[in-house]
Amino acid sequence: MKRSVIFLVAVGVVLSAGWLVMRGLHQSDHAVTAETSPEKPAVHRGQIVVPNAMVRAAASAAKVDRSSDIDLSAVPSLIPIQTSQILGETIKRIAPDTWQRKRLVSSPGKYPHIVYQETIRKTESGTYEMVSQIGMVADQVVVKLAGDVTEDDLTGLAEQYGIRVVQKLRLPRHYILQLKAPVIGAVDEALRVLGQELGVLDRVEPNFIYFPTLTPNDERWGSQWGMRKVQALDAWDITTGDNDVLVAVIDSGVDLSHEDLSGNLWENEGETGTDGSGEDKKTNGIDDDGNGYVDDWQGWDFYNDDNIPTDDNDHGTHVAGTIGAVGNNVKGVAGVCWDVSMVSVKILGASGAGTSDAE
């Protein structure tokens, strides 16, 4: 079972103290709080301490992980965070090209300390991007009482762990528990420890911080009821797309000069730039990338068998707009993907019809 090490970096000072709480009955290594000697475990319910040497070793390992192979400092946050707000952070690799970063951040609002749990991945181009960011109060959890358990029972349980009940929520049988200190791992340890109290608690979860849903500023956004129908707003809180993703629009072509689409239209790198003779590859009449299609720098028109897959019916342009109209640019509409690379593949003519020989 993993051990979680709790540490706080405040104004450049590393606090050399870590706390892990353990439920003595099961001898697990879960923790909420600790008050005992750093070298001597308590014998009563719920408290044991990791020696300071282990805290220092873990902190050192975390620093090595941050500096040895990745630099995530420049990764833009979905929710803006100022460097001066960051009190501490941990980073761990959770997949070959994916990391989880947790940041303890000071906040001027109702909750002075927030932990942001972020998932960051490395793209095919070698850059790093944040794909999700969740905020939670650093020193609180929300619990729901089980069965016929009373508030007094909850208070007694909290006292045994050295924490306290601070609020009864309007939601029936739900309460907020205040943990000992606002440190990065406090919530995780509380979830593990209190999650074993099945006879008292029916549910334990972080006190999540909720933020306004990401909404585009495109001038016709108000009429895009379909985006709300497919819950695009929820998706955009996680990601708005990626220009590394290619989507073929197989239809009547695309208006290649459309102001709300051109920024998200794919260009064939093998057919752009200049060739060995200094000629523009887009128009040199040569199949520069050797794929069987000459000058196919922006897709292909299979209906007319040429390299100009523009739209003469409007249907394909409409489809492309739904897929990938540039979002949040104060123009037109927002596509499902604000950022994407669309490849125009024309197989239908001006009448909206095509034949099987368009291949």
N, C-alpha and C positions, 0 to 999 in steps of 0.2 A: 504494500500500500504506500502511495506517495506521501512524503512529508511536505507540508507547506511551510515555508520560512517567511516570517513576517518582518519587514524592515521598513524604516521611514527615513527618507533623505530630506532634511529640512535646512534650507539655506546653506547647502554644501556640507552639512554635518551629518554623518551617518550615525544613527542611534544604534549602538551595539546591543540591542535587546530584542529577543524573539520570543513570541509566546505561542505555545500549542496547548490546547485543552484536550484532555483525554477522559473519556468516560471509563472510570475504573473498573466497572463491572465487566466490560468486554475487553479491556486492555487495548482499545483502539488508539490511533494516534491522531484523533480529531481534537480541535481546540477552539475555544471562544476567548478565554482570558487566562491570565496567570498572575499570581502574586508571590509564589514561593521562590526559594533559592534557585539560581540558574543551574546549579549542579545537582540538586536534590529533588526528586519528584514528590509530589504530594500524595498522600494515601487516601484522601477523601475524593468524592465524586467530581470528575470534570476538570482536574488541573494537573498539568505536568509541563515542564519547561525544557526547551532545547538549550543545551549549553552554549555559551557565548561563542566558543570556538567554532561551533557548527554554523552559527549565524554569520560569522565573519567569512567562513569558507564559502558558504552559499552566495553571499553578497559578492565575493571575489569572482566566483564562477559566472554570476550574472553579468558582471562587467566584461569579462572575457567574451561572453556570447555576444554582447552588444558591439564590441569593437573588433572582433576577429574577422568576421566575414560579411557583415551587413552594416549599413548606416541608415537607420530609419528616421533620423532626425528631420529630414526634409520631406517626409511623406505628409501630404496635406490631410488634415482631419476633416471628417464630415461635419463635425461640430467644432468651430474654431476654438483653439486653446492657445493662450499666450505662454511663451517660455517661462516667464516670471511666475506663472501659476503652478507650474509643475513641481511638486514636492518630492516625488520619487517615482520610479518605474521599474518594472521587470519585463523581460522578454524571453519567450521560449518558442522553440520551433515545434510546430504541431503537424507538419507535413513537409515533404522535401522542399517546396517552394512557398511555404506558408508559415507565418509566425503569429503568435498571440502576444500582444503588448498590453500591459496594464499600467495605467498612470494614476497616481494620486494627485489630485488637483485642488487647489484652494479656490473657493467660490465666494463672491460677495452676497449671494442670495440667502435663502432660508437655511440651506444646508452648507456649512462652511467647508466641508470636505467631500469630494466626489471621486469615485474610482471609475475610470473609463476603461472598459475592456474592448480592445480593438483587434480585428483580424486583418492582417496585411499579407499580400501575396506578391510574388515576383512575376512580372509579365514576360511575354515572349521577347519583348524588346530589351529586357534587362532592367527596366525600371520597377519601382515598387509602388503599389497602390493600396489604399485602405478600402476594404470591401464591406466592413461592418464596424459599427461603433455603438456600444451600449453603455449608458451611464447608470450608476447606482450610488445611493448614499453610502459613504465609506464605513460608517459605524452603526448601521441599523439593518434589521431584517423584519419582514412581515410574516406573522404566523397565524394559522387558523387552528382553533381548539378542536380536539377530537371528541366525539361522543358526548358524554355528559360532564366533561371537564369544566371546571369553573374558573373564573378570573383569579380567585385565590389560589387555586392549584397552579396556574401559570406563574403567578407571583412567586410562589414557593420554589418552583423549578428554576426560575430566573435567578433567584437568590443563591441557589446552589452553584450556579455557574458564575456568579459575581457580576451578573448583568441585571437590567431592570426593565419593567414594563413602563413605557412612556406615553402610550396613546391607545385608546380603544377606537377602532374605526367604525364608520357607519355600516360597513359591510358586516353582516352578522358573524360573531365569533372570531373576528379578525383583530389582531393587535400588532403594534410596533414595539419591538424590543431594542433597547439601546445597548450597544456593545461597549467594551471598555475604552477602546481608543480607535481613532480613524487611521488605520494602517491598511496597506494594500491587501493583505491576505485575510483580514478580519472577517469579512462576509463569507468567503469560501469556507473558512474553518467553522463558522457558525452553522452554515448549511449542512456540513458533514456531521457535526456533533448533534445539533438539534434534530436533524433528520432521523436520528436513531430513537428519538423519544416518541415512538409510535403510539404509546398509550396515552400521551398527553396532547401531542400535536398531530393534526391531520395534514398540514402543509407548512413548509418553510421556504421562503423565497426572498430575494433581495428587494429592497425598497427602491424600485427602478425610478430613474429620472426620465420624464417624458418631455419631448420637444415638439414644436410645431412640425407638421408634415411638410416635406419639401414640395413646393408648388412652383411651377414655371411661370414666367412673366410674359409668355407669348400672348399677342394681342387677341387671339381667338380662343384662348384656353377656356374661357367661360362656357363656350358652346361644345366642348369636347366631352360630352356625357359618357361616351364609350370608355374613356380612360378611367373614369371612376368606377364604371361597371366591372372592368377587369382588375380593379384594385391596383392600378398603376402607381398611385401615390405611396402605397406601402412598399412597393418594389423600389421606387426612387429613393426611399430612405436608406436603402441598402446599396444600390448602384444605379447610375443613369446610363450605363453602357460603356463600350470600349471600342476605340477605333481599330484595334487589332482584330476585332471580330468581323468576318466577311459574311454578308447576306446577299444571295442572288435574288433579284427581283425578276422573276420569269413571267413576263406579261407583254404589254404593248409598248414597252420601252419606258424611259424616264425623261422628263424635261431636264436636260443636262445643265441648263443655265439657271434653273429655278433658285431664287435667293434663299429659300428655306431648305433646300436639298443639297446644293452644290458642295457645301462644306462636309457632307457625309457621303460623297460619292467616291468610290474606289478608283484609283489609278494604278495601272499595271506598271510596276517598277521596271520590268523587262522591256517595256516599250516607251519609256520616257527618258529624257536626257538626250545626249548626242552620241552618235555612233563613231566608229573609227575615222570616218571621213569628215566629221564635224557636222553631220546632218542631224536634224531633229528626228529622233526615232518615231515620234508620233506620225510623221508624214513621209518617211523615207522610202516607203513601198517595200520594206523588208520585214520578214518575220524574225525580228531580232531575238525573241525569246524561244523560238523554235517550237511553238505549240500548235502550229498549223494554221494560225490566223494572223494575217498581215496587219500591222499597226492597230492591234486591238488594245489600245491604251486605256479605254474607258468601258470595256465590255464588248458585246457583239450583237449585231442585228442578223438573226438567223432567218427572218422573214424575207429580207432583201439581200441577204448574204453580203453585208458590208460592215464597216467598222463604226457606223454611226447609229447606235441603238437609242435614238431619241423617240419620244412619244408623239404619235399623231392621232391618238384616241383619247388621251387623258386618264384612262383607267390605271395604267401602270404608274403614272405620277401620283395618283391618289393612293395607291397601295404603298408606294415608296414613302409617302408622307406619313402614313399610319405607322410604318415600320421605323422610319428614322429621320423625320423632320428634325432639324437642329432645335434642341430645346433651350429655353431660357435665354433667347436672343432678341426678345421684344419684337419678333416677327411671326406672322402666320400662326401656325399651330406647333404643338410639341409631339414628336413621335414617341412610340413606346421606348425606343432607345434614343436618348439625346445625342449619344456618340456611338457611331457605328460606321462601317465601310460597306456601302451597298454597290453591288455589281449589276449594271443594267444588262439584262438578257432578253432581247426582243424576239418574241415568237409569234406575236399577233399584229395584224395590220390595222389600218385606219378604221376599218369596219368593226374591229374587235374580234375578228375571226382569224384562224390560222389553220395550217394543215400539218399532217404528220411528217412532211418532208423538211420541216424547219428543224434541221439537226446538224 
